Amino acid sequence: MKPTSYLSALFRPSALPAGERPPCDFNLISRYFYNCPAEDASHTIDAETTADLDLNAVFERIDRTTSKVGQQCLYARIRTLRGQEDAEAFGRSTDCFSRNGELAASCTESLSRLTDEDAYGLQNLIFDTPAKVRYFAWVYPLTLLAVATLLAAPFYPLSLLLFMAIFAVNLYIHYSNKLNVSLYGSAVKQLSLALRTARELAVEEVPGTEEATGQIRQVAEVERRSRVVGTQGDSANELAAIAWLFIELAKVAFNIEVILFQRFIGSITARRDAIHGMFRFIGETDAAISVARLRSETQTCRPQFVDGKYLKAEQVVHPLIDGCVPNTLVLDGTGLLLTGSNMSGKTTFIRTLVLNALTAETLDICFAGSYTAPYMRLLSSIRISDDIAEGTSYYLQEVLTVKRFLEASQDSVPCLFALDELFKGTNTTERIAAGKAVLAHLNRGPHIVLVSTHDIELAELLDSDGYELHHFREEVVDGRLVFDYQLHTGPLTTRNAIRILELYDYPPELIAEAYAVQERLLKKPE
């Protein structure tokens, strides 16, 4: 456990009004995701896709967990693809709590023990490098000498002087290890609370109980050895303070705390898998209850996973957009080429499709009337920026991102590729040429490609490469731009960019020149 974890507790913000959820601290919430090995994951959602989908904001909108452990597990779940079977098993757990409100309420009461921010640190017991007990090689010899000198004192009073010398050395060893012991104090308290919570969830026979029972038993052995860690005196009670003082002197004289702490560290190391199993049992239960609540409060559906290059999303919406206009898309063996002007909704629709694919594959829910698609890896290129630290330009960032897509497309595992304005960091001619080649390549095999673009020339070039053309449009009504945010079939045939400049009172001579240049560019050579 890191000293910063202990010190951060000293600067914790004051409590919020009752019933109000605090803003998410993703530095703490994401620790479990970043620490947890991805051995059981088929794919993890990287930082780029997380940013593309505004995934942290989505998490805040859908999070209804009770405990900090549940919050960490829900966040890790939404960023980790573990396969179709895992998603469907999580859906069955969610069903269990959706059908039984009393069970969900009872479990929520148990989970409420782990609402303190210190509970974020429970995962430190699983992943942090154990603290080393200082001077431990001297502990047992000094302890035996201390016992021997006390036993000899009635016969050889001068042995008390030796005892005092040994006590002084033990005092130094005791307080040399005190910081490490104190740092573990908070996590140990949370371990005890988590054990009680897991036992109560197991009594309720929630999903996962059978596997968790043995893990709970192993953690109980660790918890019994941990009770000495971080115990403090009660300064508000004089008798208790006096009793604690005598206990503390005994712990110093015979290295009791140091010995027990060493045994505790050994137990933690030996039982990490069990602690991790109990952690996930609690967190997955809380996450399932959270999704059950979400399903009761929001229009959602259960996904249907199929084989083949097929995607059907009916009345699909984005969970962050209140009053979002629902749209329907069916792709059967094809990719999507989406055109439209700025602000018309094309990029948001691409995000909506990828986000619903993600919640389908991790939470077994979609924000749609129905959703049918294969279980796919998800890769996106929507929000690319220059990397000043690495000295890479916008275009080079695009090149590196698309290269990852091309490498992934060589695999037989289906991928969902989402791209917005491909190669917009370079000139028009090369952008269209390179874009056509890349999109044609990605659309081969079992993969589904979703691409939005302003380049309507790509529609003709990709006509024979298996792309369906759709667009979003806008109209000028009474001098105002009006967007219907409805998906329309076919290519976009109108051009309103210069008209928008005109609506916003650009100089008339500028508008006239723009129209003249456009006419020359669109005029076909004889």
N, C-alpha and C positions, 0 to 999 in steps of 0.2 A: 504494500500500500504506500502511495506517495505522500510525502509531507504536505503537498499542496492540497490534497483531499481533506486533510485534517484542518488546515488553516482556512480553507474556503468556508468552512462551517461558521467561522467567527464573523463573517461578513454577509450572512444570509439576509435577504430582504424580509421586511415585516410581513405578517400574514395579510391576505386579501380578505375583502368582505365575504361573509358566508355565501356559499353557492356559486361564487365566481371562480372560474378556473384560471390559474396563473398562466402567463405566456410561456410557451415551450422553450426550455433551455436546451437547444439541440447539442450543445457541447456535452451535456450530461446524458441526454437521451440517446445520443448516437454511440456512446462509448461501447455498449454491449455489441452493437453491429460491427464496429471496427475491430474489436478485440476477438470476437467469436470466429473461430476457424471456419472456412467455407467448405469443409470436407463433404457435407451433405447437400451442398448447393450445386445446381446445374448452371446457374448464372447469377451474378450479383449486379444490381443497378449501380452503375458508376456515377461519379460526381457530375459528369457532363449531362447525363440523362436526368439525374435528380434535379439539376438546374433547369433543363429544358422543360420539364413537366411541372415546375414549381412544386416539387413533391413535399417540401417541408410545409408549405402553406396548405397543401391538400391534407397532410397528416394532421395539422392543427384543426382542420375542419371536421375530419372524420373521427378523431380520437375521443373515445368515451371511456377510457380505462379508469380504474379506481386507484391502482397501486403504481408506484414508480417502476417496479419490476415489470408489470404489465405494459406500461408505456414503452419501456426499452424493448420488450419482446415484440410489441406491435410494430415499432419502427423497424426493427431488424427484419421482421416478417415481410413488410411491404417493400423492402429493398433486396430480398433474397428469393430467387426462384428455386424451389426444391422439387419440382416435378408435379405432374398432374395428380398423382395419388395423394401427395401431401396437401394440395389445395382442396381436394374433395374430402379428405379426412377432416381438415379444418372446418369445411362447410358443415359436415355432420356434427361436429362439436358445437358450432353456432346454432344449428337446428335444435340441439338438446336444450339450450338455454332459451331459445325462442319459444319452444313449446311449454317450458316450465318456468314461469315467472317467479314462483316461490323459491326454486333452486337458485336462480340467478340472484335474487335478493339476499338469500342466506350466504352465498359465496361472496357477494359484494361486501357484506358486513365483515367477513373474515379478511378480505383483501384490504379493507380500510386500515388495518394495522400498519401497512407498508406505504402510507401516504407521505411520510416525512421525507424531506429531501435527502437525508442520510441513506435512505434505501437505494438511491442510485449507486452508492458505494459497495453494495453487496456483491456486485459482479467483480469487484477487486479481489475478493477471496478466491475467485476462480482463475483469474488471468494474471494478476500481479506476481512478480518474482517474490518469493517469501523472504521476509526479513531474516537476517542472520543474527543469532544471539552472540553478543560480544563476550569474549573471554570464557566461553563455555567449557573449554578444556580444564579450567581451574575450578569450576563450580563444584563438582562432586568431591574432589579431594578437600576443598575448603569446608564443605558441608560436613564431611565426616570428621574433620578436625574440630569443628565447632561443637559437634555432638560429644566428641571424646573429651574435650576440655571441660564441658559442663558436667559430664558424668564424673570426672576426676576432681572437680572443685571441692566436694566435701572432704576429700582425703588430701588434696594438694591445693590449698587456697591460692597459691601463686599461679595456678593454671588459669585463674580468671583474667590475669594480665594478658596471657596468650589469647584467651577468648576475645578480649577487647580488641586486640590487634587484628584477629581474624574478622571480627565484626566490622572493623573499619574497611578492610579490603572488600568484604561482601557488600558493604554499603556502597562502595564505588561501583562494583559490578551491577548491583541492583539499579542504581540510578543511571548508569551508562545505558542500560536497556530500557529505561522507563519510557523514553520517547516512542520507541517502537511499540511497546505494550500499549501506550495511550493511543497511538495511531490506529491500532486494531480495535480499540474499544467500541467505536461507533459501528464498525462492520460486524463485530461480534454480537452487539445488541440486535442489529438487524437480522443476523443469522438466527438468533433465538426467536424473534418475531416471525421470521419466514418459516421456521420449523413448525411453530404453532399453527400458522396459516395453512401450510401444506397438510398437516394432520387433519385439520377440520375439512379441507377440500376432499381429502381421501375418504373421510367418514361419509361425505355426501355422495361418494362414488361418481365424481365427475369424470368425463373422458380423460383417459391417461392414468387413472388411479392404479391400475394393475401394475404398470411398469414403474410407477413412482413409489410404490410401497417399499420395495427393497432399498431404494435411494434414500427415502425418509429415515429408515432404520439406521443406515450408515451415517447420515448427517447427525442423528441424535447422539452418536458416539463422539463426534467432534464437538458438538454443542456442550456436552457434559464437561469436556476438558477445557472449554473456553470460558467458563464462568469466572475464573480468577482474573481474566484479562481485562484491564481497564477499570477494575472496581475502585471506587472512591469513597471517602468518608462523607458522612452527612453533617455538614457544618451547622445546620439548623437544629440539630439535636445533640446536646452536650454528651449525654450518656453514649449515644451511638458513635460520636466522634472519639470519645475515650476508648471505646471498644475497638474502633478501627485503628487507633494509634497502636494498641498492643498487638493487633493482628499484623499491622505493617512492620513492627519491630521483629516479630517472629518470621515474617517473610524475608526480611533483610538478613537476619541472623543465620537462617538455614537455606537461603537462596530458593525459597519455595516458589515465588512468582517466576523467577528465571527458569527453573526446572519445568514448571507447568507450562510456561510460554513455549519452551523448546518442544515439549510434547504436543502442544497445540499446533505449532507450525508443522510438525511432522504429520499430524492428523489431517491438517488442511491439504498438505501436499498429496497424501495418500488417498484422500477422499474427494479430490477435486471433481472427478467425473460425477460422483454422487451429488455434490453440491450443485454442479451445473444442471444435472437432471432435475433436481428439486426446483431450481431457479426457473427452468423452462416449464415445468409442470404448473407452477404458479402463474408465470407470465403468459403462457398459452391459454390458460383458463380465463384470465382477465381479458386477454385479447379477443377470445371467442365471445365473451359476454359483451364486450365493447361493440363488436360487429353486429351482434344480435340486437343491441339497442339502436345501432345505426339503421338496420333493416326495418325496425319498427317506426322510425322517425322519418325515413327518406324513401322515395320511390327507387327501388333497386330490383334486380333480377339475378337469378343464378345462371352462370355461364354453362354452355354446352360445348365440350371439347370434341373435335372431330379430326380425322386424318384428312390430308389433302390440302390443296391451295385454295382455301375457301374462307371468306369472312362475311358475316352478316351481323350488322348492328342496327337494330330497329329502335327508333325514338331515343337515340343516345344523346346524353347531355354531359356537360362538364360540371363537376360538383362545386367548383368555386364560383360559378356564375349563377346568381339568383335570377330566376325567371329565364333560364337558358332556353333558347329555341331548340327543340328536339329535331334531329335529322336521322334519316335512314340511309344506309349504304350496304350494297351487296356486291361483293367481288368474288367471282367464280373462275378461278384460274388466271386472274388478271391482277395487275397493280392499279394504283390510283394516281392519275395526273390531275392535280387540282389547280385551277387558275382563278384569278380574281384580283381586284384592286386592293390597295392598302385599306385596312379597317373593315374589309368585307366579311372576315371571319375564317379565311382559309387556314391560317396557321393555328388558330384556336381549335378548328375542327380536327386537324392533324393531331394536336395534343390530346384532344378528347378521345380519339380512337386509341392512341397508345396508352393513355392513362387507364382507360377501361380494360384494355388487355392486361395491364399490370395488376389491377385490383382483382380481375378474374383469376389470374394465375397465382395470386398470393393470398387473397381474402375470400375467394370464391363468391364474389359479388360483382355486379356491374351497375352503373348508373344508366340504365337503359330499359326498354320494354323487353328486349331479348338480345342475347349475344351468342353467336356461334363462331368458333374459330379453332384452329389447332393450338396446342400449347407451344409457344414460340419463345425464343430468346428475343429481347427487346433492345434495339440500338437506335439512338436518335442523334440527329445533327440539326438542331434548331437555333440554339443560342450560342454561337461561336464568337469569340473575341480574341483580340491580340493577346499574346503572352509576353509582357514586357520583361519579366524576370528571365524567361528562357530566350528572349530575343527573337521570337517567331512572329511573323506577320499574320494578318487575318487569313490570307490565302493559304499560307503554309499550314496553319491550324486546320483549315478545311481539308487540305491534301492529306494530312496525317489521320484525321478522323475518317475520311472516306476510305483510306487504305485499310483501316481496321474493319470497315464494312466489307470490303472486297475479300479480305482474308476470312472473315466469318462466313461469307457466302459460299466458300469452298466446302464447308461442312454440310453433311446431310441433315443436320438438325435444323428444323424450320426457324427462320428469323423473321421478325417484323422490323423493317427498316423505315425510319421516318426522316425525311429530309426537307428542309425549308430553304428555298432559293439556293440551289446548289451552285457552288463556285461563284457566288456574287462578288467575291473579292478580286475578280479579274475582268478583262474586257468582254464585250458582248459576243463577238465571233467565237473566241476560244471558250467562253463559258457555255455557249449552246453546244458547240462541238464536243467538248469534254463531258458535259452533262448528259448528252445523248448516249455516248459510249458507256459511261458509268451506269446509267439507269437501265440500259438494255442488258448489261452484264448482271446487275443485281437481281433482275426480274427472272432470271433463269433458275430452274430448279424449284424447290418447294417453298421458296421465300415469298413474302408479301411485301411490296414496296409502296409506301405512301409518300408522295412528293407534291409539294406546293411550289408554284413558280409564277413569275410575271411573264416569262418567255413563252408566248403563245406559239412561237415557231417550233417549240419542242413537241407540240401536239401532232404536227404533220410528220416530224422526223421519227416519232415513236409509234406511229400508227401500226406498224407491223411487229412491234415488240411486246405486245400483250398488255397495253395500258388502256384503261377506261378513262374517258375524259369527263370531268365534272367541273363546275365552277360556282362561285358565289358572285352575286351582282349587286349593284346599287342603282338607284334612279335619282334624278334631280327633280324634285317636286317643290314648286313655289320657291325656287332659289335655294333649296336645302337638299343636302345629301340624305337619302333615305335607304337604309340597309334592311333587307328582309331576313338575312342570315339563314336563308333556306338553300339547301344543296340543289343545284340544277344540273341536268344531264347535258353533256356536250361541251364543246369549247366555248370560251368567252368570246363574244363577237363585238362587243362595244369597247370603246376606248374613252375613258373619262378623266384621265390624269390632267390634261390641259384645261378641261372644263372645270375641274376642282380649283385650279389656280385662278380661273376667271371668277368663280364664286367668292373667292376670298380677296377680291379687289386687287389683283395684280395689275400693273400698268397696262392699258389697252394695247400700246405699241408692242409690249413684250408678248402679250397673248397672240397678237397678229403674226409676229415673227415665228412664234412656236408652231402655230398652225401651218405656216408656209413651209417651215422645215419639215414638219411631219408629212406634208403632202409630197415633198420631193423624195423623202425616204421611202414612202410607201408606193411611189409611182414605179411601175415595172418598166425596165428598159425595153425599148422596141427591138 
